[in-house]
Amino acid sequence: MLRPIVDIAMTLLLLLSMAYELIGPVSAELCEKLFGLSFDGYEYGALMHEAIGTAFLLLIAFHLWLNRHWLMSMFKGRYNASRAVLVLADILLIVDVAFLFVSGVMMSRALDLYVDEGMSFARTAHLLSSYWGYVIMSFHIGLHFRKFPLWLLAPMAYGVFAFIQRQIGDYMFLRSEFVFFDFDEPIGYFFLDYIAVMLLFAGLGCAVMSVCRKWGK
């Protein structure tokens, strides 16, 4: 029962972390309307992003601990196509999360470890590990589907459009080193697009695993 709760919490935090520039201003506007409080939304957003990222990394560590037996037996026994894909995805995720953690610590405002010489590397590493991580984690989710649900085809089709529209490929391959956020659009549209992209790669992961299972037979 604990594992699905952790997985759902990680997914929600992953989505929130991708909206880091939008959360602060939206929260500031909401607090001003509801409570009459006024503060710098962008500064608050940066601190919220660090808090969300920290919670996300702690949940990943807990997730790894819950699956420690799988990790300890990762390189033991015989391999088939399904297991090879799962292990490869896990290794890529572990490497990605390591870069995410190190670059996040280097840029942390709360820890105040600003090092001018390494900041360019940290920003680039954080950008790459964030967007590659989002795609790989979404793919990883799909690897654990038992069968491909046909209802997934529609959001996957929209996910292709959202992937292009949100320029996610540009960030993954550093064609753009600065992430663009439209502060005039409702934040719900942002989450709708990113959920669609998540479902796109989860669907691809499920499809790959289905092929591997058939091939393994």
GUKOLPA-617549 format. One line per field, with one value per residue (C-alpha): x negated, y negated, z; residue in one letter; residue number from 1. Coordinates in nm, 2 decimals. Each point is the difference from the previous one (the first is absolute). Example, Ala and Ser with C-alpha at 12.3 -4.5 7.8 and 13.67 -1.06 7.14 Angstrom:
2
c1 -1.23	-0.14
c2 0.45	-0.34
c3 0.78	-0.07
res A	S
n 1	2
//
This chain:
217
c1 0.00	-0.29	-0.16	0.28	0.04	-0.37	0.02	0.31	-0.17	-0.32	0.20	0.18	-0.32	-0.16	0.27	-0.02	-0.37	0.03	0.22	-0.25	0.02	0.38	0.07	-0.15	0.19	0.33	-0.04	-0.09	0.31	0.22	-0.13	0.05	0.37	0.08	-0.21	-0.11	-0.37	-0.25	-0.34	-0.24	0.15	-0.32	-0.21	0.26	0.03	-0.37	0.02	0.30	-0.18	-0.28	0.24	0.19	-0.32	-0.13	0.32	-0.02	-0.35	0.08	0.29	-0.23	-0.24	0.29	0.13	-0.35	0.00	0.34	-0.14	-0.34	0.03	0.06	-0.30	-0.23	0.09	-0.02	-0.31	0.08	0.17	0.10	0.11	0.28	0.11	0.25	-0.25	-0.27	0.23	0.10	-0.36	-0.11	0.28	-0.09	-0.37	0.08	0.23	-0.25	-0.27	0.25	0.11	-0.36	-0.06	0.33	-0.10	-0.36	0.11	0.29	-0.23	-0.25	0.28	0.19	0.08	0.09	-0.34	-0.18	-0.27	-0.04	-0.32	-0.04	-0.23	0.24	0.33	0.00	-0.05	0.27	0.26	-0.07	-0.01	0.33	0.18	-0.11	0.06	0.34	0.14	-0.17	0.11	0.36	0.00	-0.19	0.22	0.31	-0.13	-0.09	0.36	0.13	-0.24	0.21	0.33	0.14	0.15	0.03	0.34	0.16	0.13	-0.36	-0.02	0.19	-0.21	-0.31	0.09	0.06	-0.33	-0.19	0.15	-0.08	-0.35	-0.07	0.21	-0.18	-0.34	-0.10	-0.23	-0.18	-0.08	-0.10	-0.26	-0.10	0.14	0.13	-0.18	0.28	0.35	0.29	0.31	0.31	0.11	0.32	0.15	0.19	-0.23	0.24	-0.09	-0.36	0.08	0.24	-0.28	-0.26	0.23	0.06	-0.37	-0.04	0.27	-0.17	-0.32	0.18	0.19	-0.33	-0.15	0.31	-0.02	-0.37	0.06	0.28	-0.22	-0.28	0.24	0.12	-0.35	-0.11	0.26
c2 0.00	-0.24	0.03	-0.13	-0.30	-0.08	0.04	-0.24	-0.25	0.01	-0.05	-0.31	-0.15	0.06	-0.19	-0.29	-0.02	-0.05	-0.30	-0.17	-0.35	0.00	0.13	-0.30	-0.28	0.20	0.07	-0.37	-0.11	0.25	-0.10	-0.37	0.06	0.23	-0.13	-0.35	0.12	-0.15	0.15	0.06	0.28	0.08	0.02	0.21	0.22	0.07	0.11	0.21	0.17	0.09	0.13	0.21	0.12	0.11	0.18	0.17	0.12	0.13	0.20	0.13	0.12	0.16	0.16	0.15	0.13	0.16	0.17	0.08	0.37	-0.06	-0.23	0.25	0.27	-0.23	0.17	0.35	0.28	0.03	-0.28	-0.02	-0.31	-0.12	0.01	-0.16	-0.30	-0.03	0.00	-0.24	-0.24	0.03	-0.07	-0.31	-0.12	0.04	-0.19	-0.27	-0.04	-0.03	-0.29	-0.15	0.01	-0.13	-0.28	-0.09	-0.03	-0.21	-0.25	0.01	-0.34	0.15	0.17	-0.30	0.20	-0.24	0.08	-0.23	0.24	0.29	-0.18	0.03	0.37	0.03	-0.19	0.21	0.33	-0.09	-0.09	0.32	0.23	-0.16	0.05	0.33	0.12	-0.10	0.21	0.30	0.00	-0.01	0.28	0.19	-0.03	0.16	0.30	0.11	0.00	0.36	-0.07	-0.29	-0.18	-0.12	-0.31	-0.12	-0.06	-0.33	-0.17	0.14	-0.17	-0.33	0.07	-0.02	-0.34	-0.12	0.14	-0.22	-0.30	-0.01	0.04	0.28	0.15	-0.33	0.01	0.37	-0.07	-0.35	-0.17	-0.24	-0.06	-0.21	0.14	-0.20	-0.04	-0.18	-0.19	-0.11	0.34	0.18	0.24	0.28	0.00	0.05	0.30	0.14	-0.01	0.15	0.28	0.08	0.01	0.23	0.23	0.00	0.14	0.23	0.14	0.04	0.18	0.23	0.07	0.09	0.23	0.17	0.07	0.13	0.23	0.15	0.02	0.18	0.26
c3 0.00	0.08	-0.35	-0.20	0.24	-0.04	-0.38	-0.02	0.23	-0.22	-0.31	0.14	0.13	-0.34	-0.17	0.25	-0.03	-0.38	0.06	0.23	-0.16	0.01	0.35	0.18	-0.18	0.01	0.37	0.07	-0.19	0.18	0.35	-0.08	-0.11	0.29	0.29	-0.11	0.02	-0.24	-0.08	-0.29	-0.20	-0.19	0.31	0.18	-0.31	0.01	0.36	-0.07	-0.29	0.24	0.26	-0.27	-0.15	0.34	0.08	-0.34	0.05	0.35	-0.15	-0.27	0.27	0.19	-0.32	-0.06	0.35	-0.05	-0.31	0.15	-0.06	-0.38	0.00	0.18	-0.25	-0.30	-0.15	0.12	-0.19	-0.36	-0.22	-0.25	-0.21	0.26	0.29	-0.21	-0.08	0.37	0.12	-0.27	0.09	0.37	-0.06	-0.21	0.27	0.27	-0.20	-0.09	0.36	0.11	-0.24	0.11	0.37	-0.05	-0.23	0.23	0.30	-0.19	-0.09	0.33	0.15	0.33	0.04	-0.15	-0.16	-0.30	-0.19	-0.30	-0.19	0.02	-0.04	-0.38	0.02	0.28	-0.20	-0.32	0.20	0.18	-0.32	-0.17	0.29	0.06	-0.35	-0.07	0.34	-0.07	-0.32	0.15	0.31	-0.21	-0.21	0.32	0.12	-0.32	0.03	0.30	-0.18	-0.03	-0.35	-0.23	0.07	-0.33	0.17	0.02	-0.38	0.01	0.27	-0.16	-0.33	0.18	0.19	-0.33	-0.06	0.36	-0.02	-0.31	0.12	0.33	-0.17	0.23	-0.27	-0.02	0.37	-0.01	-0.28	0.12	-0.31	0.25	0.33	0.15	0.08	-0.12	0.21	-0.11	0.32	-0.17	-0.05	0.27	0.19	-0.06	-0.37	0.09	0.21	-0.26	-0.26	0.23	0.11	-0.37	-0.06	0.30	-0.14	-0.34	0.13	0.25	-0.30	-0.19	0.30	0.02	-0.37	0.02	0.29	-0.18	-0.30	0.23	0.18	-0.33	-0.13	0.32	-0.06
res M	L	R	P	I	V	D	I	A	M	T	L	L	L	L	L	S	M	A	Y	E	L	I	G	P	V	S	A	E	L	C	E	K	L	F	G	L	S	F	D	G	Y	E	Y	G	A	L	M	H	E	A	I	G	T	A	F	L	L	L	I	A	F	H	L	W	L	N	R	H	W	L	M	S	M	F	K	G	R	Y	N	A	S	R	A	V	L	V	L	A	D	I	L	L	I	V	D	V	A	F	L	F	V	S	G	V	M	M	S	R	A	L	D	L	Y	V	D	E	G	M	S	F	A	R	T	A	H	L	L	S	S	Y	W	G	Y	V	I	M	S	F	H	I	G	L	H	F	R	K	F	P	L	W	L	L	A	P	M	A	Y	G	V	F	A	F	I	Q	R	Q	I	G	D	Y	M	F	L	R	S	E	F	V	F	F	D	F	D	E	P	I	G	Y	F	F	L	D	Y	I	A	V	M	L	L	F	A	G	L	G	C	A	V	M	S	V	C	R	K	W	G	K
n 1	2	3	4	5	6	7	8	9	10	11	12	13	14	15	16	17	18	19	20	21	22	23	24	25	26	27	28	29	30	31	32	33	34	35	36	37	38	39	40	41	42	43	44	45	46	47	48	49	50	51	52	53	54	55	56	57	58	59	60	61	62	63	64	65	66	67	68	69	70	71	72	73	74	75	76	77	78	79	80	81	82	83	84	85	86	87	88	89	90	91	92	93	94	95	96	97	98	99	100	101	102	103	104	105	106	107	108	109	110	111	112	113	114	115	116	117	118	119	120	121	122	123	124	125	126	127	128	129	130	131	132	133	134	135	136	137	138	139	140	141	142	143	144	145	146	147	148	149	150	151	152	153	154	155	156	157	158	159	160	161	162	163	164	165	166	167	168	169	170	171	172	173	174	175	176	177	178	179	180	181	182	183	184	185	186	187	188	189	190	191	192	193	194	195	196	197	198	199	200	201	202	203	204	205	206	207	208	209	210	211	212	213	214	215	216	217
//
